[in-house]
Amino acid sequence: MNMRKHKGRVFNQRGRLLLVGSVLGLCAFSLVARAAYVQLVNNAFYQRQGEARFLREVPIPTSRGMITDRNGEPVAVSTPVASIWVNPKELLAHPDRIGELSQALAVSHEELTQRLAQKADKEFMYVRRRINPDEAQRVLDLKIPGVFSQREFRRYYPQGEALAHVLGYTNIDDQGQEGLELAFDEWLSGQPGAKKVIRDRKGAIVESIDLVRAAEPGRDLTLSIDRRIQFLAMRELRNAVNQHKAAGGSVVVMDVATGEVLAMANLPTYNPNAVGSSSPDTRRNRAVTDLVEPGSTMKPLTVASALQSGVVTANSVFDTNPGYMSLGRYTIRDVPRNNGVLTTTGVITRSSNIGSAKMAALMPDRTFYDTVRSFGYGQAPGSGFPGESAGVVPTPGSPNWSGSTKSTMSYGYGLSVTPLQIAQAFATLGNGGQLVSPTFIRGQSADERTVRQVVDEQVADQVVEMMQTVVTQGGAKQAGILGYHVAGKTGTARKAGPGGYVRGHYNSLFAGLVPATNPRFATVIVINDPQGSAYYGGLVAAPVFHHVMEGALRLMDVPPDNIDAWLAAQASGKLGHSASVLPAAPDPTLIPDAGAELDAAMPQALPAGGVL
């Protein structure tokens, strides 16, 4: 035995070696057993831990659906862009490269450093969003640690300002924020995909492992808008606003039979490709959201209601002498002169306030109210456009219904509507009395919208025929179009302010149908606060109707319905110059004074000797 003594102790060297060997063997066995257990028996936990550090699920961006006009022309498309992002932890470890990145992306060095410091414990931070892919690649080529790019999409609007209010815009994450982009956001957005990838310790993708979910691109949307008519509407609206130094305006063009909105333009407007430089006020679609008192454009609806209820006929007579009438403590006036005795047609031709008030007086309050409501006033049109206004129509028996309410409503005061609602009402008259709610989508089924008979077809046709006299004999001669019968009505309404109506400030309106014998288009023009002496609807808004519709009829190949006038102009050598056959200015005796339209809403004493 190999035993040694050491100061009285006996050591067994062999036993010691066996003990050490046994301990080492046990440790080795434990390690092998643990490794086998981890890798073979219970590997799921550690697999998850490893994947959490190197395996990532990253989104696969998808493009938003394209929006086209009714002819398939793109009006909103998505283009691929890149966004630069960084891993703050990694980039902060190389502070000498931060300045290089800030210079390459044209961002403030101080601002970038501050943002990185605020997110020093994070692994992701955007530096620049939606830049040109070539520019992003130049940044990546600098090989700055912790700098990466991500593919995204950016919305582009080829028509710019012309269609801004209809289309709206998307935010930096390509989500709809206004207009049809918002209304159909779910339809247009699609579904982003996802895939699993392996990243290295620097965050770079080294391998794609699995497709988790395929990207589904957004669906395309075809609008009822015709970009050619839209351009005409915007151009002529801008010309009128500039010429009359107005605060703004709106134009709505509708297809009479289908309710499809062919054009909708507003001023002021904005560039949807650079939303950040615009104000919220310019982004409002005034044709759908802003309320105006319709003024004399209300009179055809009053006549239709009276005809439908049977209290008048087309040949009924109204004595408007001596040009004013008393209504309690109020006085209603016709201007610029006493119109004498008028037929029902004459009330529209001469735009008689007294005639409209006497006609309304023949109807029960509820009958008149129900007809006005059935034309769509006082309720949202149902176009699907976000934020569309229902307007305001007083209800009989309510606190806002007084003894003079029905009279003032009969010629367009005391109620508020949107330009789109006026267009819908006139389209109803042109469509044989059948209301079809407006739509911005081409070919949308009538089953998905409101369709109702408001007045009899014969009544609607009679009113349309009466409105032709406004263009041929009344104050809207500048709305005439060579070769076509035009039916319409002017309106000049004093604007309301905080303390009541404001003198010297008006809304100039014109609503019309063409061709009158078989209406195809219903068009409404509202010019907000024109300056100068020419503020009447017949002088300010009617010419816009003429120019827009003249182009639209040609673009849509609508055949003339007034061949005699066309042949006469051809014989006189004036063919192709329809504006020249129109008078330079309508007969001033037939243009109603907006100030007098207000008199029924202003307390005034009846002149001595005044009679009804």
Buried (B, 14 or more C-beta within 10 A) or exposed (E): EEEEEEEEEEEEEEEEEEEEEEEEEEEEEEEEEEEEEEEEEEEEEEEEEEBEEEBBEBBBBBBBBBBBBBEEBBBBBBEEBBBBBBBBBBBBEBEEBBEBBBEBBEBEEEEBBEBBEEBEEEEEBEBBBBBEBEBBEEBBEEEBBBBBBBEBBBBBBEBBBBBBBBBBBBEEEBBBBBBBBBBBBEBBBBEEBBBBBBBEEEBEEEEEEEEEEEBEBBBBBBBBBBBBBBBBBBBBBBEBBEBBEBBBBBBBBBBBBBBBBBBBBBBBBBBBBEBEEBEEEBBBBBBBBBBBBBBBBBBBBBBBBBBBBEBBEBEBEBBBBBBBBBBEEBBBBBBBEEBBEBBBBBBBBBBBBBBBBBBBBBBEBEBBBBBBBBBBBBBBBBBBBBEBBBBBBBBBEEEEBBEBBBBBBBBBBBBBBBBBBBBBBBBBBBBBBBBBBBBBBBEBEEEEBBEEBBBBEEBBBBBBBBBBBBBEBBBBBBBBBBBBBBBBBBBBBBBBEEEEBEEEBBBBBBBBBBBBBBBBBBBBBBBBBBEEEBBBBBBBBBBBBBBBBBBBBEEBEBEBBBEEBBEBBEEEEBBEEBBEBBEEEBEEEBBBBBBBBBBBBEEBEBEEEEEE
